[in-house]
Amino acid sequence: MSDTEKPSRRMFTASATAAFAGMVLTACGPKRLYEVPKQKLKTSIAEMERRYKEQFGKDIEVSDQGPLPGVHFAYALDISRCIGCRRCVYACVAENNQSRDPQIQWIRVFSMEKEKGVDFTHADPYYNPPKVPEEGHFYVPVSCQQCENPPCTKVCPTGATWAEKDGIVVIDYDWCIGCRYCMAACPYGARHFNWKAPTIPENEINTQTHYLGNRPRPKGVVEKCTFCIQRAREGRYPACVEVCPVGARKFGNLLDPDSEIRYIIEHKRVLVLKEELNTVPRFFYFYAT
Amino acid sequence: MQPESAVNSIRLFSGFARGSLKLILRGNRIYWTWLAFLGALIVSGALAYSQQVQIGLGLTAMRDQVSWGFYIGNFTFLVGVAAAAVVLVIPAYVYNWKPIREIVIYGELLAISAITMCLLFVLVDIGRPDRFWHLIPPFGFLNFPSSILAWDVLVLNLYFVLNLSVATHILYRAFHGKPYIKKLVVPLVLLSVPMAVGIHTVTAFLLNGLAARPYWNSSILAPQFLASAFF
């Protein structure tokens, strides 16, 4: 067909059909952050930053740092050292933009009796003595165990949560429908729901965020610990590791044979919680002393 | 189908719809009082729900430790009602006893209303009802077959469509004073029996498949659900 000719009816129909098919295909294209291509991710993140600027009146940086090759994160916690001070809980709240009212805390510290050992039926997460540690008690902080075989990701009906290549289980806050099936499936109570619109005082917002981690969440979606993905993927320690006054928390690369985490697993008495459920946690508890 | 007959069937169906509406709107004082009472309940529920949408699910006093409450409990119960309604069909066909077959239509209608309530309970339970379409491919993504909830979404909607079409057909034929088409209805009704078992079993598996909840995670749950549907 030359340029001077008028487009035929067939041409018009064909191009209109093609345009419509293209529109449908775009509408059906990937929208979950799980599968968006790199280029589209950039525009989604620019859109998030614009939205947060509007909402908080502040520049919030959303990183799209992907998993590093040859890295598999793991965590170890020394039960014999933990004094139950809950500094990790509040460092986590501040770092990860958790709601202050209603309160959401990704770490729960259980007070247990030395007589009974690690026993969740006799554990108290609401202990409130004037001074810790209490006589005859020890403390077990529990947050997401970053399972290798996570029951939560399997049950999600929309595929809004998954394990990243570096082992971190993440949630797409823009895709979650808030059915809370993952919360029923998690044996560790690690997942938390935004029962009301989260509130964070403006001057306390952490502006360094990650698109799968601590960026501000909306009402009605589930959230949880991500090993501080925004820090870990930059080669830094999670906030709870940094703040722990007794050095009970250890973090590192499971694939690096010289890492502290490997030393602990190879040389200390190590346990994982609810081993019988075959979740294969990447969060190890140990007794160093 | 010829165009005239298509127009004709549309005319017949709209006649059925208008006729049914007329029948619904006819009744004595007690009937209207009852409808007004039910209407008041619906309005109060809608008002409460609009508040829940504004404030959040925290309004229900559910919290992280007990993250499923009244809504999912009721959903499970009504799945049982829907299944039980159609299980009525079994004696009608197994014993080939005519009078009980007339009850089948009531069973179907009860199943439809129970399933409608089921789906509504799930809808009010989710934190982001505005994102409901995330479940529907190709616009969304249904995590099938990994998530049992995806199975439940499928099986409940299928069961709903099946019962709705059977009941509509029977009522439509009855409205025009004709017997229903046996070849069409009997296979569908017989299909709805295993489907009734299916919706109840899948709903049991929904709770059953969670190793994290020791009391749910037992093999007796699905048979127990079925047994309670029968009684």
Interface residues (C-beta under 8 A of the other chain):
Chain A: A27 C28 K31 R32 P102 P151 K154 V155 C156 P157 T158 G159 A160 W175 C176 I177 G178 C179 R180 Y181 M183 A184 A185 C186 P187 G189 R191 H192 F193 N194 W195 K196 A197 P218 K219 G220 V221 V222 L277 N278
Chain B: I55 G56 L57 G58 M62 R63 D64 Q65 S67 W68 V122 D125 I126 G127 R128 R131 F132 H134 L135 P138 F139 G140 F141 L142 N143 S146 S147 I148 L149 A150 V153 L207 G209 L210 A211 A212 R213
